[in-house]
Amino acid sequence: MDNSPALARTNAAVTLPNSVLVSAKQPQAKVGTDFDRAMMQRCLELARRALGRTSPNPLVGAVVVKDGKIVGEGFHPRAGEPHAEVFALKAAALHARGATVYVNLEPCNHYGRTPPCSEALIAAGVAKVVVGMVDPNPLVAGGGIARLRAAGIEVVVGVEERACRKLNEGFIHRILYKRPFGILKYAMTLDGKIATTSGHSTWVTNQEARQIVHQMRAACDAVIVGGNTVRLDNPRLTSHQQQAHNPLRVVMSRSLQLPEQAHLWETKEAPTLVLTEVGANPAFKEALLKQGVEVVEFPQLTPEQAMTYLYERGFCSILWECGGTLAARAIASKAVQKVVAFIAPKIIGGSNAPTPVGELGLTAMTEALSLEDVEIRVVGSDCLIEGYLPLQQ
């Protein structure tokens, strides 16, 4: 099992087909042939078909190749259903014997809700298995690879490993740290404002940038906002895509002083969960329950408590789309591991206009949290910066 910090640097990736990419990451050593890498990328494409639906399981795709041609494909659709290898082998049928199987995550070798995939591969008579990355789950952690090799099957590990880790960074973080992977997303102007002094924020960024946010929501299990965001923006927090996954919409409000009418209380399109403190505004709590909104109370509501609760619900990736005050609390409590910041070439000024991150108690530039593994994309006229908070924060 690889417990290195690098393993944790891995979320459901957002595809940005029209973006210009500048990366601070070092080139990765290539493993396998060009054909191997192309087939592994196909595994990742298949895996993405289940974005947001597999937690607490990972996203996995599998491809069966015989004589240089794909004879079977499959992906894991959701927890409790067969794994990707099973679907791919079934599609390949008798062609699986003597074939090469590609899979972005090590085949399991234990009995859970489903039988071990390693045994299914052995029974199918495959000759070779190409694995993107070792599974960090202690129940697997190299055991599947060892079982395949013991059965005389050739195994190659590490093809497109960086891409495989990035796809499942939420699952990996959950396994290694027993917490969901937190992503802080915000959009700001060139002078660092997320809204005007009146609170107006529609729209900071362009349509293409907003579409990327919709993709991010589809890839996450839940999206969190605070009470101020509900009061000022009245957001919907859906993926805005037909047949795409809608995350659980989570509102954190200690006082439960929230508007009676809000898009988030309309739960036909997507579910809503309100996290609050014991005894807060009982009348409004009852009103929310009658509208189908779930309400959970804590003795003391904090980002850490929220993430612990969402971990217990089986979630892997959480998107924070909150204002600066809650964002600062989430960063301080280590509920955020990744930052995705959209910057629009606009200037609105205002000494009291809100900024994306509130008070962190830092008084010197040397104390600043410097992002790691930074990527910069140009999205239309906007700029998108992604990076990871240091693990020692």
N, C-alpha and C positions, 0 to 999 in steps of 0.2 A: 504493500500500500504506500503510495506517494503522498506524504503529508506536507510537502514543501509549500511555502507561500505561493509559489508560482502556479501551483495547481488551482488555487482559489481564484486566480486572475482569469477566470474563464466565464453570459446571459443569453437568453434567447436573442440571437443576433438580429439587428435591424438591417434590412437590405436597403441600400441607398443607390439605386441604379444610375442616377443622374448626378452623382456627387463627385467632386474632386477630393482625393484623399491625400493628406500629408501625414505620415506616421512617424512617431518618435521611437517605435519599437525596432529592435534589431531583427535582421532577417533570420528566419528559422531554417535550420538544416533540413534539406529535403530527404524524405524517406520514401522508398518505393519508386516505381516507374511513373511516367506521365499518365499512363492508363490507370494505374492504381490510384493516383490522386484524383483523376477525373471521376472514377467510380466512387471514391469517398465523398467527393462533393455531391454526387448524386444521392448518397446516403443522407447527407445533411439536408438536401432539398426535400427528400421524403419525410425526414424527421420533422421539418418545420410545418408540415401539414397539420400537426397536432399542437401547434403553439398554444400555450395557456391551458391545455386540457389534461396533461399527464401527471401533474403533481400529486403525491410526492415523488413519483417516478421521473426518470429523465426522458428527454426527447431522443428517440433512436430510430434510425432507418437502416435497412439492410438490402443488399443487392446480390443476386446469384448470377455468376458469369460462367458460361461454358463455351469453349472454343472462341473466345473473344467477343461473345455476344451475351447480352442480358437475357436470362431465361426466367427470372423471377425477381419481384420486388415486394417490399412491405415496410410498414412503419408501425410503431406502437401508438394506438389511438388514445388510450386512457388507462389509468390504474385499474387493475383487475382483469383487463383483457390480455390476450396473448401478446408476446413480445414481437418485435420486428422480424427476428429471424424465423419465427414460426410462420408468419404470413408469407415471407419470401420463399421459404422452403415449400410451402403448400402450393404457391404459384408455379414454382419450378417443377414440382412433381418428380418424375423419374430423371429429369435432366439434372437434378441436384447431385447425383452420384458422379464423383470425380470432378466436380465443379469447384470454383473459388467463390467464397462468400465474403462480401465486404460489409462491415458494420462499424458505425462510428463510436460505439462503446463496447467494451469487453463483454462477451456473452456470459450470462449468469451461470453459476454452478451450484445453486441451492434451491430448495423448494420454498416458495413463498405462496402467493396467490396462484402462481402458475408453475409448471415443472421447469427444470433447468434447461436453458437453451443449449448449453454445451452438449447435453445428452441428445438433444434433437438433431444437432449438427452431426454428431457421431453416427447416430442411427440412419441419417440420410446418406451417409457415405461420402461426404465432401472431402476433397483432397487438400484444400488450403483455406485458411481464414485470415483475412486482412483486417486488423483492428485499428481504429483511430486512436483510442486512448484506453488506459487501464481504468477500471471502475474504482473510485475511491471508497465505495461502500465496503466496510470490513467483511461483510458476508460474501463479497466477491474478491476484490483486491488481488488479482492475479490468479485466483483459483480456477477461473474459467479457462484462462490461457493454459495453465498447467495441465488441466484435464484434457484439453484438446491435444496438446503435444504428447501426453502419455498414451493417447489413442493412435498416435502415428500421423496426426494431421499437422501439416506445416502451418506455422503461425507467424505473421509479420505484424509488428506493433509500432505505432507512432506515425502512420500515414496521415497527413493533414492534422496533426495533433493539436496545433494551436487553434485552428478553426473548430475542432471538435470540443475543445475545452470552453471556448467562448460561447458556443451554442448552449452548453449545459452549465454555465457558471453559477446559475441559481441553485441547481441540484447539487453541485460540488460544494458550494458554500454551506448549504444546509447539512450535508453529510459531515463536513469537517468541523463546523462551528456550532452546530445545533441551533441555528438561527436562520431565518430567511435572508436572502440577499437583497439589500436595500439600494434602490436607485433614486437619487434626487434629480428631478427634472425641473428646469425652469427656463423661462424666456425673458430676456431683458434687453433694454436699449443699449446703445453704445456707451452711454453715461451711467450704466449700471442700475437702471430703474425697471421694476416689473409692472409699474402702473403710474398714473399721474398722481398729483397730490389729492385729487378727488377720489382716487381709487379706481378710476376707469382703466381697463387693461385690454380691451377688445379692439383690434388685435395687435400684439407686439410684433409677431413674426408673420411670414408669408404663408400662403396656402400649402406649398410643398413641405415646409417645416411642420405644419400642423398635421399633415398626412403621416409624417414620420412618427409623431407623437401617438397617433391612432394605432400605428403598427406596434409601438412599444406597449401600449395598453393591451393589445391583443395577445402579446407575448407574456404578460405578467398575470399573476394570480389575483392580485388586489392592487388598488390605487387608493392612496390616503390623502385626505385634505383636512384642514382644520375648520373651525366654525366661521372664521372670517372669510374664507374662500367661498363658503356656502352663502353667506350674507351678501358679499360684494359681487361675486361672479355668477352665482346660480348655475354651476356647471352641470353637464350631463355625465362626463367621465366614461363614455362608452368608446368602443373602437370605431364606430361610424362605418363599419364594413359588413356587408351582408354575409351571413354564415360564419363570420369571424367570432372568436371568443370575446366575450365581454367580461372584464375582471369584476371581482367583488368590489363595490364602491364603499369605502370606509371613511366615516367622518369621526374625527376625534374632537370631543367637546366636553370639558369638565363640568361646565355649568348647564349644558343642554339648553342654552338660550339661543335657539335657532328659529329661522322663519317658518311659519306654518305651511307656506306653499313653497315648494322647491322641486326642481327636476329630479333630484336624488330621491325624493319620496315616491316617485313613480317607478314601481318595481317590476312592471311587466317586461320591459326590455332587458333589465339587468338588476341583480339583487343589491341591496344596500344594508350595511351594518353600521350602527352608531355605537361608538365606544364612549362611555361617560363614567362618572363617579357615583357611588352609592347614594341614593336619595336625591339626586339632582332632578329638579323639575318633573315630578311624577306625573302631572297631568299631561305634559307634552310627551312624555315617554309613552303613555297609554295611547295617545293620538298616533304616534309613529307605529306602534304595534298593530293598530287597527288598519293601517295602510300597507301592512306587509313588510315593514322595515324591522330588521332584527336589532335589538338593543342589548348590549352587554355592559354590566357595571363592574367597576373596580374600586377598591378602597382608595387607591391613588392612581390616577391615569398618567402614564408616562409613555414616551416612545418605546422604551425598553419593554414595558409591560405589554404594549400592543404587539410588538414583534414576537415576544414569547407566546402570546395567545395565538397569533397567526401561524407560528411554527407548529403548535399543537394541533392546529386544524389541517396540517399537512401541506402548507404553502412553501414554495421555493423562492419566488421572486416578487418583491413588493415595490411598487412605484410610488414615490413621494412627490405629489404635485401641490404641495402646500405653500403657504406664505413664508416670509422670512423668519418670523418668530418660532414657528414649529420646526422649520428646516434647521435652525440653529440647535434646537433641543434634540432633534434627531441625530445630527452630526455629533454633538457632544456625548450622546448616549451610545454611540457606535452602531446606530440603527441604519446608517448609510455607508455603503462601501464604494459606490460608483456615482459620479456626477455627470449629468448630461445637460449642457448649457447651450441654449440657442441665443445668439447675439444678433440683433437687428441693427442695421446702420441708420439709427434714428437717435435724435437727442431731444429730450423733453424737459430736462432740468428739474428744479424743485428740491429745495433742501430737505423737505419733509416727505418727498416721494418715497414709497417703499422700495427696499432693495431685496435681492433674493435670499440673503442669509443675514439673520439678525445677530445679536450680541453673542460672541463666543468667549469673551473675556481675554482676548489676545491683545497685548499692548506693544509688541515689537514685531517688526517685519520678519525677524528670524523665527518667530513662533508660528508663522503662517503655515497652513496645511498645503503642501505642494502635491499636486496630482501626479500620479505615476502612469506609465503606459498610455501616454496622451495621444489621441487622434484628433485631427482637425479636418473638418469637411466643409466645403462650400455648398450651401443648399440654396439655389437661386441667388437672391441678393443677401441672404443671411449666412451666418457662420455658426457651425456646430462644433463644440469642443466636448470630447468625452475623455474621462480619465478616472483613475481609482484613488481613493483616499489611502494614505499609507496605513499598513496593517498595524503599526505600533501606535496609532493615534489613541 
